[in-house]
Structures are given as C-alpha cells and as structure tokens.
C-alpha cells in the first residue's frame, strides 16, 4: 500500500514538473514576443518623432 502511494506520488510530481516546464516555455515565448513588439514600437515611435522634428524645422524656415 505504501509502495503504491509512493509510485502515485512520484507520478504526480513528474506530471507537475512537466506542467511547470510547459508553463516556463510559454512564459519565455511571451517575453520574447513582448520584447520584439516593444522594440518595433520604439522604432516606429522614434521614426515618427524624427519625421515630425524634421518636418517642423523645414516649415519654420
């Protein structure tokens, strides 16, 4: 009986480890996607600011 319990406990621990690993992988992918979107956003925002600055100085002359 104790042996059966230990086997079930080990299986449960193995399943929990697998779930944890999957969640860890999903978190890493989400963080990568966030960083990529953030970089794109900063690049676009920087381009817009640069364009507006150059446009406004052009018309101020």
C-alpha positions as CSV (number, residue, x, y, z in Angstrom):
1,X,0.0,0.0,0.0
2,X,2.8,2.4,0.9
3,X,4.6,1.4,-2.3
4,X,1.5,2.2,-4.4
5,X,1.2,5.6,-2.7
6,X,4.8,6.4,-3.4
7,X,4.5,5.4,-7.0
8,X,1.4,7.6,-7.4
9,X,3.2,10.5,-5.6
10,X,6.2,10.2,-8.0
11,X,3.9,10.2,-11.0
12,X,2.1,13.3,-9.7
13,X,5.4,15.0,-9.1
14,X,6.6,14.1,-12.7
15,X,3.3,15.5,-14.1
16,X,3.7,18.7,-12.1
17,X,7.2,19.1,-13.3
18,X,6.1,18.7,-16.9
19,X,3.3,21.2,-16.4
20,X,5.9,23.6,-14.9
21,X,8.2,23.2,-17.9
22,X,5.5,23.9,-20.4
23,X,4.4,27.0,-18.5
24,X,8.0,28.1,-18.3
25,X,8.4,27.7,-22.1
26,X,5.2,29.6,-22.7
27,X,6.4,32.4,-20.4
28,X,9.7,32.6,-22.3
29,X,7.9,32.8,-25.6
30,X,5.6,35.5,-24.3
31,X,8.6,37.5,-23.0
32,X,10.4,37.2,-26.4
33,X,7.2,38.4,-28.2
34,X,6.8,41.3,-25.8
35,X,10.4,42.4,-26.3
36,X,10.0,42.2,-30.1
37,X,6.8,44.2,-30.1
38,X,8.4,46.7,-27.7
39,X,11.4,47.1,-30.0
40,X,9.2,47.6,-33.0
41,X,7.0,50.1,-31.1
42,X,10.1,52.1,-30.0
43,X,11.5,52.1,-33.6
44,X,8.2,53.3,-35.0
45,X,7.8,55.9,-32.3
46,X,11.4,57.1,-32.9
47,X,10.8,57.3,-36.6
48,X,7.6,59.4,-36.1
49,X,9.3,61.8,-33.7
50,X,12.3,62.1,-36.1
51,X,9.9,62.8,-39.1
52,X,7.9,65.4,-37.2
53,X,11.0,67.1,-36.0
54,X,12.5,67.3,-39.4
55,X,9.1,68.4,-40.9
56,X,8.5,71.1,-38.4
57,X,12.0,72.5,-38.8
58,X,11.5,72.5,-42.6
59,X,8.4,74.7,-42.3
60,X,9.9,77.0,-39.7
61,X,12.5,78.3,-42.2
